[in-house]
Amino acid sequence: MVAIQKHPASVIEGVICFFSVWSILGLAGFHTYLTTSNQTTNEDIKGSFSARRGQANFNPYGYGNFCLNCLAVLCGPVQPSLIGK
């Protein structure tokens, strides 16, 4: 309590750090989800592989389970970029 009285700016710094950590954890969690589902951010936002009326939820790029998807994303070959060609 004495430290807060001597340096009140430390409270503001603590609040900023608290929200920064939660933002980073949220972003890391979202990208973990994308990795395990083998999707890009764009595919997730558009709902490209979401279940629609009368259709099953199917990702043609998925490998069947989250472990194989993680291995494919993290350890698989890097595809050549189509940007700048």
N, C-alpha and C positions, 0 to 999 in steps of 0.2 A: 504494500500500500504506500509505503514511503517513496518507492521508485516512481509511482504514478504521480504523486504530489510534486516530486522534483522535476519529472519529465512527462508532462501531460501528452506530448506528441506520441509517446510510446503506445497510448491507447489507439490512436488513429492508425499507427503502423501495424498493430496487432489485428485490427479489423480488416485492413487491406490484405494482410497475409492470410487471414482466415478465408476471405472470399477468393483470393488467388488460388489457394490450395484446392478449394472445392471446384473451381472452374477447371483446373488442370485434371483433377480426378474425373470430372464429368466427361471431358474431352477424351481422356485415355479410355474410359469405359465405353464410349461410343465407338472409338476406333477398334477396340477389342471386339465389340459386337460385329463391326463391319468385316474384320479379319475372319472371325469364326463363321460368318455367313457367306464369305467370299463375294462381297459386293463392294461397289464403289459408293462414295457419298451420293453421287448423282442418282444411281440406281435406287438407293434407299429413299431419297427424298421424293423421287417420282413414283415410287411404289411399283417399280417394274416387275418385281417378282412377288407382289402381294396377291393374296387370293381374291379373285374376282367372282362375280356371280356365275356359278356353274363350272368354275375352273379350279383345278387344284393349285396349291402354292408350290411352284416348281422353279428352281434356279438352274438353268442349263449349264452354268459354269461351276456349280457346286460339286463337291466330291463325295457327298453322301453324309458326312458327319463333321462336326466341328474340329476334330483333331486332324483329319486329312485336309480340311480347308486351311487350317493354320500352317501345316507343313507346306502346302502348295504356295501360300502367300509368302511365308517367311524364308523357305529354303528352295523354292522353285526357280527356274531360269527367269531372267529379266527379259521381257519382250522388248523389241526395238521400238523406239518412240516414233509416232506418226507426226509429231509436231515439227515443223520446219522443213518438211520434205516437199 
